[in-house]
């Protein structure tokens, strides 16, 4: 039995929920001794850049509130922000474990509306991009748990509703192939984060994102694994 098969079986039995919440609280207990939570140390790069400053972040496709999080280290240091996460169970974890944040149970995109969301096991591969979901499942690295419609909002509308006119220092986007659509939904005139983090999981996507952000006055200052970090030129 693969890890994905085991996860699917536990989900069906209901045991997964109990074990998952227990794991979260153990991880929260251990978090005090950790210095980084991001996949490749992106949060350490943010810490180096901002030092003792505190500010606001927006994280799109936040997934788990602690594990592989680009913003949890900032949260621990007194930052706050807006978390956008379409998976209801993960959204609930954020509300419980990170109460200072604003929590949005939705997806983000280039326009307000609705999209089909593909929730996969492991959840970090979940996406609104049908091609990416199919590739993960056919490649044997994920199982489809379920697909369901999710509301979609632009970052521009979310910012206007919940944060404006406060400045946003960090925009972190990790949506498994949907990142460029999210960036197209930002009003770059009214909100200009100092740092933008995006996932480019192949050369074509990296080029598209780099060109898009370059046209809006950003340059890539660091690549960490599949993630690109941009700052204002």
KOLSE-726567 format. One record per residue (C-alpha): x, y, z; residue in one letter; residue number from 0. Coordinates in Angstrom, 1 decimal. Layout:
<site xx="X" yy="Y" zz="Z" aa="A" i="NUM"/>
...
This chain:
<site xx="0.0" yy="0.0" zz="0.0" aa="X" i="0"/>
<site xx="1.4" yy="3.4" zz="-1.0" aa="X" i="1"/>
<site xx="1.3" yy="6.4" zz="1.3" aa="X" i="2"/>
<site xx="-1.4" yy="7.9" zz="-0.9" aa="X" i="3"/>
<site xx="-3.5" yy="4.7" zz="-0.6" aa="X" i="4"/>
<site xx="-3.0" yy="4.7" zz="3.2" aa="X" i="5"/>
<site xx="-4.1" yy="8.4" zz="3.4" aa="X" i="6"/>
<site xx="-7.2" yy="7.7" zz="1.3" aa="X" i="7"/>
<site xx="-8.1" yy="4.7" zz="3.6" aa="X" i="8"/>
<site xx="-7.7" yy="6.8" zz="6.7" aa="X" i="9"/>
<site xx="-9.8" yy="9.6" zz="5.2" aa="X" i="10"/>
<site xx="-12.6" yy="7.1" zz="4.6" aa="X" i="11"/>
<site xx="-12.4" yy="5.6" zz="8.1" aa="X" i="12"/>
<site xx="-12.6" yy="8.9" zz="9.9" aa="X" i="13"/>
<site xx="-9.4" yy="8.1" zz="11.8" aa="X" i="14"/>
<site xx="-7.4" yy="10.4" zz="9.6" aa="X" i="15"/>
<site xx="-9.1" yy="13.5" zz="11.1" aa="X" i="16"/>
<site xx="-8.1" yy="12.5" zz="14.7" aa="X" i="17"/>
<site xx="-4.6" yy="11.6" zz="13.8" aa="X" i="18"/>
<site xx="-4.2" yy="14.7" zz="11.7" aa="X" i="19"/>
<site xx="-5.3" yy="17.1" zz="14.5" aa="X" i="20"/>
<site xx="-3.1" yy="15.2" zz="16.9" aa="X" i="21"/>
<site xx="-0.2" yy="15.7" zz="14.6" aa="X" i="22"/>
<site xx="-0.9" yy="19.4" zz="14.3" aa="X" i="23"/>
<site xx="-0.8" yy="20.0" zz="18.0" aa="X" i="24"/>
<site xx="2.4" yy="18.0" zz="18.3" aa="X" i="25"/>
<site xx="3.9" yy="20.1" zz="15.5" aa="X" i="26"/>
<site xx="2.7" yy="23.3" zz="17.2" aa="X" i="27"/>
<site xx="4.3" yy="22.2" zz="20.5" aa="X" i="28"/>
<site xx="7.6" yy="21.5" zz="18.6" aa="X" i="29"/>
<site xx="7.5" yy="24.7" zz="16.6" aa="X" i="30"/>
<site xx="9.1" yy="26.7" zz="19.4" aa="X" i="31"/>
<site xx="12.4" yy="25.0" zz="18.7" aa="X" i="32"/>
<site xx="12.4" yy="25.3" zz="15.0" aa="X" i="33"/>
<site xx="14.0" yy="28.1" zz="13.0" aa="X" i="34"/>
<site xx="12.3" yy="27.6" zz="9.6" aa="X" i="35"/>
<site xx="9.0" yy="26.2" zz="8.3" aa="X" i="36"/>
<site xx="9.3" yy="26.8" zz="4.5" aa="X" i="37"/>
<site xx="10.1" yy="24.1" zz="2.0" aa="X" i="38"/>
<site xx="13.4" yy="25.5" zz="1.0" aa="X" i="39"/>
<site xx="14.1" yy="28.2" zz="3.6" aa="X" i="40"/>
<site xx="12.2" yy="31.0" zz="1.9" aa="X" i="41"/>
<site xx="11.1" yy="32.2" zz="5.4" aa="X" i="42"/>
<site xx="14.7" yy="32.6" zz="6.4" aa="X" i="43"/>
<site xx="15.3" yy="34.7" zz="3.4" aa="X" i="44"/>
<site xx="12.4" yy="36.9" zz="4.3" aa="X" i="45"/>
<site xx="13.7" yy="37.1" zz="7.9" aa="X" i="46"/>
<site xx="17.1" yy="38.2" zz="6.6" aa="X" i="47"/>
<site xx="15.4" yy="40.9" zz="4.3" aa="X" i="48"/>
<site xx="13.0" yy="42.4" zz="6.8" aa="X" i="49"/>
<site xx="14.9" yy="41.9" zz="10.1" aa="X" i="50"/>
<site xx="13.0" yy="43.2" zz="13.1" aa="X" i="51"/>
<site xx="10.3" yy="44.9" zz="10.9" aa="X" i="52"/>
<site xx="6.7" yy="43.6" zz="11.3" aa="X" i="53"/>
<site xx="4.1" yy="43.9" zz="8.5" aa="X" i="54"/>
<site xx="1.4" yy="42.2" zz="6.6" aa="X" i="55"/>
<site xx="1.5" yy="39.3" zz="4.2" aa="X" i="56"/>
<site xx="-1.0" yy="37.7" zz="1.8" aa="X" i="57"/>
<site xx="-0.6" yy="33.9" zz="1.3" aa="X" i="58"/>
<site xx="-2.6" yy="32.3" zz="-1.6" aa="X" i="59"/>
<site xx="-2.9" yy="28.5" zz="-1.5" aa="X" i="60"/>
<site xx="-1.7" yy="28.5" zz="2.1" aa="X" i="61"/>
<site xx="-2.3" yy="24.7" zz="2.7" aa="X" i="62"/>
<site xx="-1.2" yy="23.9" zz="6.2" aa="X" i="63"/>
<site xx="-0.8" yy="26.7" zz="8.8" aa="X" i="64"/>
<site xx="2.6" yy="25.4" zz="9.9" aa="X" i="65"/>
<site xx="4.0" yy="22.7" zz="7.6" aa="X" i="66"/>
<site xx="5.8" yy="24.0" zz="4.5" aa="X" i="67"/>
<site xx="4.5" yy="27.5" zz="5.3" aa="X" i="68"/>
<site xx="6.3" yy="30.6" zz="3.9" aa="X" i="69"/>
<site xx="4.5" yy="32.9" zz="6.5" aa="X" i="70"/>
<site xx="4.4" yy="31.0" zz="9.8" aa="X" i="71"/>
<site xx="7.8" yy="32.2" zz="10.9" aa="X" i="72"/>
<site xx="6.6" yy="35.8" zz="10.2" aa="X" i="73"/>
<site xx="3.4" yy="35.1" zz="12.2" aa="X" i="74"/>
<site xx="5.4" yy="33.9" zz="15.2" aa="X" i="75"/>
<site xx="7.4" yy="37.2" zz="15.0" aa="X" i="76"/>
<site xx="4.3" yy="39.3" zz="15.3" aa="X" i="77"/>
<site xx="3.3" yy="39.7" zz="11.6" aa="X" i="78"/>
<site xx="-0.3" yy="39.1" zz="10.5" aa="X" i="79"/>
<site xx="-2.0" yy="38.7" zz="7.2" aa="X" i="80"/>
<site xx="-4.6" yy="37.2" zz="5.0" aa="X" i="81"/>
<site xx="-4.7" yy="33.5" zz="4.2" aa="X" i="82"/>
<site xx="-6.6" yy="32.2" zz="1.2" aa="X" i="83"/>
<site xx="-7.2" yy="28.4" zz="1.3" aa="X" i="84"/>
<site xx="-9.9" yy="26.5" zz="-0.6" aa="X" i="85"/>
<site xx="-9.8" yy="23.2" zz="1.3" aa="X" i="86"/>
<site xx="-12.3" yy="23.5" zz="4.2" aa="X" i="87"/>
<site xx="-10.3" yy="21.3" zz="6.6" aa="X" i="88"/>
<site xx="-7.1" yy="23.3" zz="6.1" aa="X" i="89"/>
<site xx="-9.0" yy="26.6" zz="6.3" aa="X" i="90"/>
<site xx="-10.4" yy="25.4" zz="9.7" aa="X" i="91"/>
<site xx="-6.8" yy="24.6" zz="10.9" aa="X" i="92"/>
<site xx="-5.7" yy="28.1" zz="10.0" aa="X" i="93"/>
<site xx="-8.6" yy="29.6" zz="12.0" aa="X" i="94"/>
<site xx="-7.7" yy="27.5" zz="15.0" aa="X" i="95"/>
<site xx="-3.9" yy="27.7" zz="15.0" aa="X" i="96"/>
<site xx="-3.4" yy="31.3" zz="13.5" aa="X" i="97"/>
<site xx="-6.2" yy="33.4" zz="15.0" aa="X" i="98"/>
<site xx="-4.6" yy="36.8" zz="14.2" aa="X" i="99"/>
<site xx="-4.9" yy="36.2" zz="10.4" aa="X" i="100"/>
<site xx="-7.8" yy="37.0" zz="8.2" aa="X" i="101"/>
<site xx="-9.0" yy="33.6" zz="6.7" aa="X" i="102"/>
<site xx="-10.7" yy="33.2" zz="3.4" aa="X" i="103"/>
<site xx="-12.1" yy="29.8" zz="2.3" aa="X" i="104"/>
<site xx="-11.8" yy="30.3" zz="-1.4" aa="X" i="105"/>
<site xx="-9.4" yy="30.2" zz="-4.3" aa="X" i="106"/>
<site xx="-7.8" yy="33.2" zz="-6.0" aa="X" i="107"/>
<site xx="-7.6" yy="33.8" zz="-9.7" aa="X" i="108"/>
<site xx="-7.6" yy="36.4" zz="-12.6" aa="X" i="109"/>
<site xx="-11.3" yy="37.2" zz="-12.1" aa="X" i="110"/>
<site xx="-14.0" yy="36.7" zz="-9.5" aa="X" i="111"/>
<site xx="-16.2" yy="33.7" zz="-10.1" aa="X" i="112"/>
<site xx="-16.1" yy="30.0" zz="-9.6" aa="X" i="113"/>
<site xx="-13.7" yy="27.1" zz="-10.5" aa="X" i="114"/>
<site xx="-13.5" yy="23.4" zz="-10.1" aa="X" i="115"/>
<site xx="-11.0" yy="22.5" zz="-7.3" aa="X" i="116"/>
<site xx="-9.1" yy="19.2" zz="-7.3" aa="X" i="117"/>
<site xx="-8.3" yy="18.1" zz="-3.8" aa="X" i="118"/>
<site xx="-5.5" yy="15.6" zz="-3.9" aa="X" i="119"/>
<site xx="-3.7" yy="13.4" zz="-1.4" aa="X" i="120"/>
<site xx="-1.1" yy="14.7" zz="-0.5" aa="X" i="121"/>
<site xx="-3.0" yy="18.0" zz="-0.1" aa="X" i="122"/>
<site xx="0.0" yy="20.1" zz="-1.1" aa="X" i="123"/>
<site xx="-0.6" yy="19.0" zz="-4.7" aa="X" i="124"/>
<site xx="-4.3" yy="20.2" zz="-4.7" aa="X" i="125"/>
<site xx="-5.0" yy="22.7" zz="-7.5" aa="X" i="126"/>
<site xx="-7.5" yy="24.5" zz="-9.6" aa="X" i="127"/>
<site xx="-5.5" yy="23.5" zz="-12.7" aa="X" i="128"/>
<site xx="-7.1" yy="20.4" zz="-14.2" aa="X" i="129"/>
<site xx="-3.9" yy="19.6" zz="-16.2" aa="X" i="130"/>
<site xx="-1.7" yy="19.7" zz="-13.1" aa="X" i="131"/>
<site xx="-4.1" yy="17.5" zz="-11.2" aa="X" i="132"/>
<site xx="-4.2" yy="15.0" zz="-14.0" aa="X" i="133"/>
<site xx="-0.4" yy="15.0" zz="-14.3" aa="X" i="134"/>
<site xx="0.0" yy="14.3" zz="-10.6" aa="X" i="135"/>
<site xx="-2.5" yy="11.5" zz="-10.5" aa="X" i="136"/>
<site xx="-1.3" yy="9.8" zz="-13.7" aa="X" i="137"/>
<site xx="2.3" yy="10.2" zz="-12.5" aa="X" i="138"/>
<site xx="1.5" yy="8.2" zz="-9.4" aa="X" i="139"/>
<site xx="2.5" yy="10.9" zz="-7.0" aa="X" i="140"/>
<site xx="-1.1" yy="11.8" zz="-5.8" aa="X" i="141"/>
<site xx="-4.6" yy="10.4" zz="-5.6" aa="X" i="142"/>
<site xx="-7.8" yy="12.4" zz="-6.3" aa="X" i="143"/>
<site xx="-9.8" yy="12.7" zz="-3.1" aa="X" i="144"/>
<site xx="-12.6" yy="14.8" zz="-4.6" aa="X" i="145"/>
<site xx="-13.4" yy="17.6" zz="-6.9" aa="X" i="146"/>
<site xx="-15.8" yy="20.4" zz="-6.0" aa="X" i="147"/>
<site xx="-16.7" yy="24.0" zz="-7.0" aa="X" i="148"/>
<site xx="-15.0" yy="26.8" zz="-5.1" aa="X" i="149"/>
<site xx="-15.6" yy="30.5" zz="-5.1" aa="X" i="150"/>
<site xx="-12.8" yy="32.5" zz="-6.8" aa="X" i="151"/>
<site xx="-11.8" yy="36.1" zz="-5.9" aa="X" i="152"/>
<site xx="-9.0" yy="38.3" zz="-7.2" aa="X" i="153"/>
<site xx="-6.3" yy="39.4" zz="-4.9" aa="X" i="154"/>
<site xx="-7.3" yy="42.9" zz="-5.8" aa="X" i="155"/>
<site xx="-10.8" yy="42.5" zz="-4.5" aa="X" i="156"/>
<site xx="-9.7" yy="40.6" zz="-1.4" aa="X" i="157"/>
<site xx="-7.2" yy="43.4" zz="-0.7" aa="X" i="158"/>
<site xx="-9.7" yy="46.1" zz="-1.1" aa="X" i="159"/>
<site xx="-12.2" yy="44.3" zz="1.1" aa="X" i="160"/>
<site xx="-10.0" yy="43.2" zz="4.0" aa="X" i="161"/>
<site xx="-6.7" yy="45.1" zz="4.1" aa="X" i="162"/>
<site xx="-6.6" yy="48.3" zz="2.1" aa="X" i="163"/>
<site xx="-5.0" yy="50.8" zz="2.4" aa="X" i="164"/>
<site xx="-2.5" yy="49.1" zz="4.6" aa="X" i="165"/>
<site xx="0.7" yy="48.1" zz="2.8" aa="X" i="166"/>
<site xx="1.4" yy="44.5" zz="2.1" aa="X" i="167"/>
<site xx="5.1" yy="43.5" zz="2.4" aa="X" i="168"/>
<site xx="4.9" yy="39.9" zz="1.2" aa="X" i="169"/>
<site xx="2.7" yy="38.1" zz="-1.4" aa="X" i="170"/>
<site xx="3.2" yy="34.3" zz="-1.4" aa="X" i="171"/>
<site xx="1.5" yy="32.3" zz="-4.1" aa="X" i="172"/>
<site xx="1.6" yy="28.5" zz="-4.2" aa="X" i="173"/>
<site xx="-1.3" yy="27.1" zz="-6.3" aa="X" i="174"/>
<site xx="0.2" yy="24.2" zz="-8.3" aa="X" i="175"/>
<site xx="0.2" yy="25.6" zz="-11.8" aa="X" i="176"/>
<site xx="-2.3" yy="28.4" zz="-11.2" aa="X" i="177"/>
<site xx="0.1" yy="31.1" zz="-9.9" aa="X" i="178"/>
<site xx="0.1" yy="33.2" zz="-13.1" aa="X" i="179"/>
<site xx="-3.7" yy="33.5" zz="-13.0" aa="X" i="180"/>
<site xx="-3.4" yy="34.7" zz="-9.4" aa="X" i="181"/>
<site xx="-0.9" yy="37.3" zz="-10.3" aa="X" i="182"/>
<site xx="-3.1" yy="38.6" zz="-13.1" aa="X" i="183"/>
<site xx="-5.7" yy="39.3" zz="-10.4" aa="X" i="184"/>
<site xx="-3.5" yy="41.7" zz="-8.5" aa="X" i="185"/>
<site xx="-4.0" yy="45.5" zz="-8.8" aa="X" i="186"/>
<site xx="-0.3" yy="46.4" zz="-9.0" aa="X" i="187"/>
<site xx="-1.0" yy="50.1" zz="-8.8" aa="X" i="188"/>
<site xx="-2.8" yy="49.9" zz="-5.4" aa="X" i="189"/>
<site xx="-0.8" yy="47.0" zz="-3.9" aa="X" i="190"/>
<site xx="2.9" yy="46.7" zz="-4.4" aa="X" i="191"/>
<site xx="4.4" yy="44.1" zz="-2.1" aa="X" i="192"/>
<site xx="8.1" yy="44.4" zz="-1.4" aa="X" i="193"/>
<site xx="8.5" yy="40.6" zz="-2.0" aa="X" i="194"/>
<site xx="6.6" yy="38.2" zz="-4.2" aa="X" i="195"/>
<site xx="7.1" yy="34.4" zz="-3.9" aa="X" i="196"/>
<site xx="5.7" yy="32.2" zz="-6.7" aa="X" i="197"/>
<site xx="6.1" yy="28.6" zz="-7.7" aa="X" i="198"/>
<site xx="7.4" yy="27.8" zz="-11.1" aa="X" i="199"/>
<site xx="7.5" yy="24.0" zz="-11.4" aa="X" i="200"/>
<site xx="8.9" yy="24.0" zz="-15.0" aa="X" i="201"/>
<site xx="10.9" yy="26.3" zz="-17.2" aa="X" i="202"/>
<site xx="7.9" yy="27.6" zz="-19.2" aa="X" i="203"/>
<site xx="6.0" yy="28.6" zz="-16.1" aa="X" i="204"/>
<site xx="9.1" yy="30.2" zz="-14.6" aa="X" i="205"/>
<site xx="9.6" yy="32.3" zz="-17.8" aa="X" i="206"/>
<site xx="6.0" yy="33.3" zz="-17.9" aa="X" i="207"/>
<site xx="5.9" yy="34.5" zz="-14.3" aa="X" i="208"/>
<site xx="9.3" yy="36.2" zz="-14.6" aa="X" i="209"/>
<site xx="8.3" yy="38.1" zz="-17.7" aa="X" i="210"/>
<site xx="4.9" yy="39.1" zz="-16.2" aa="X" i="211"/>
<site xx="6.5" yy="40.4" zz="-13.0" aa="X" i="212"/>
<site xx="9.3" yy="42.1" zz="-14.8" aa="X" i="213"/>
<site xx="6.7" yy="44.1" zz="-16.8" aa="X" i="214"/>
<site xx="5.4" yy="45.3" zz="-13.4" aa="X" i="215"/>
<site xx="8.7" yy="46.3" zz="-12.0" aa="X" i="216"/>
<site xx="10.0" yy="43.2" zz="-10.2" aa="X" i="217"/>
<site xx="13.1" yy="41.1" zz="-10.6" aa="X" i="218"/>
<site xx="13.9" yy="37.6" zz="-9.3" aa="X" i="219"/>
<site xx="16.6" yy="37.9" zz="-6.6" aa="X" i="220"/>
<site xx="16.5" yy="34.3" zz="-5.4" aa="X" i="221"/>
<site xx="15.4" yy="30.8" zz="-6.7" aa="X" i="222"/>
<site xx="14.9" yy="28.3" zz="-3.9" aa="X" i="223"/>
<site xx="14.0" yy="24.9" zz="-5.3" aa="X" i="224"/>
<site xx="11.0" yy="25.4" zz="-7.6" aa="X" i="225"/>
<site xx="10.1" yy="28.7" zz="-5.9" aa="X" i="226"/>
<site xx="11.1" yy="32.1" zz="-7.2" aa="X" i="227"/>
<site xx="11.5" yy="35.2" zz="-5.0" aa="X" i="228"/>
<site xx="11.0" yy="38.6" zz="-6.5" aa="X" i="229"/>
<site xx="11.6" yy="42.2" zz="-5.3" aa="X" i="230"/>
<site xx="10.8" yy="45.6" zz="-6.6" aa="X" i="231"/>
<site xx="13.4" yy="46.9" zz="-9.1" aa="X" i="232"/>
